[in-house]
Amino acid sequence: MFRIARNTDCAGFIIAATVFSAVSDYCAARQTATGPLPSSVLLFQETEGDHDLTFTLDFRFMYGEVDGFAQSPSDGTPGTTSPSRPTLSEIGIDDASIFDASLNFQFDQHIFTAGTQFIRLRGSDTLSTALISESILFPAGTSVDSDVKLDWYRFGYQYEFRFDLGSSQHFRVAPGIEGVFLDFDYELDDGGALRAGRSYMKGGARLGGTAEWLINERFSLEASGWWGLPIDNTAEILSVEVLARCQLWGERNPTSGVGGSVYLGVAFENIEYEDLQDEPNHIDVDLGPLLVAGFEIRF
């Protein structure tokens, strides 16, 4: 199972610095070879259409492996939960089907985003060792059914920089900040008298952004990364993805009117939350590698 490193903030800044350095080196090399470049080569010049407000709807499906645990004590009392258990694998959850939807609107280089991701995990298995969860003892050999919800919602702001690389190639990067809300629910039962359950909603914040290389009028490559800020008693949600896009109609430039595209890619996510009780509620779930397929409509 792929494990995402917890200390990822530095990696994000390194990636961003590398991207900017590559663009600068490219432009410098062209300037040396051909002489001074016009300003439109370095940054798209504003056009009349750039001042239009555009909306983008994005829908995607993701599928892949999942691993982690959902530790749930009773009122934070020590001894009311098995440490770092139940693991998802021991309650019959090994893969995830995820639906994601978002709505963005953009004016000039200002992008406002809102989205949601639905993660519903279900499984059944027989416990190989005894488990305590929410003060309930599930003896070894107990057959259990599980339901875990890890839905989360996001809203944010990004500022876009656009570069013309020549030969119909463009590059755009949009750093930003997001607020997130994690909607967690967990239920475990044996189909009879034994039942444990816990639910809560927690907020959080994260930094990151998106970079896209428009290879030509039809195809582009996109990478994005978002890192949760390590603030006590908040949800930390990390997501990294790389996508290949194909424009079906219209232009890829997000301020140029109606358009639509489809894409395929790969993604990784990590969802973590830990409170400050003596025996904390603690969830830590890795999702990935995830196959991503989706479509986008701009109007």
ABEGO torsion letter per residue (X at the ends): XBBBBABAAAAAAAAAAAAAAAAAAAAAAAAAAAEBBBAAAABBBBBAAAABBBBBBBBBBBBEBBBEBBBBBBGGBBGABBBGOBBAAAAGBABBBBBBBBBBBBBEABBBBBBBBBBBBBBBBBBABBBBBGGBBBBBGBBBBBBBBABBBBBBBBBBBBBBAEGGBBBBBBBBBBBBBBBBBBBBBAGBABBBBBBBBBBBBBBEEBBBBBABAABBBBBBBBBBBBBBGBBBBBBBBBBBBBBABEBABAAAEBBBBBBBBBBBBBBBBBBABABBBBBBBBBOBBBBBBBBBBX
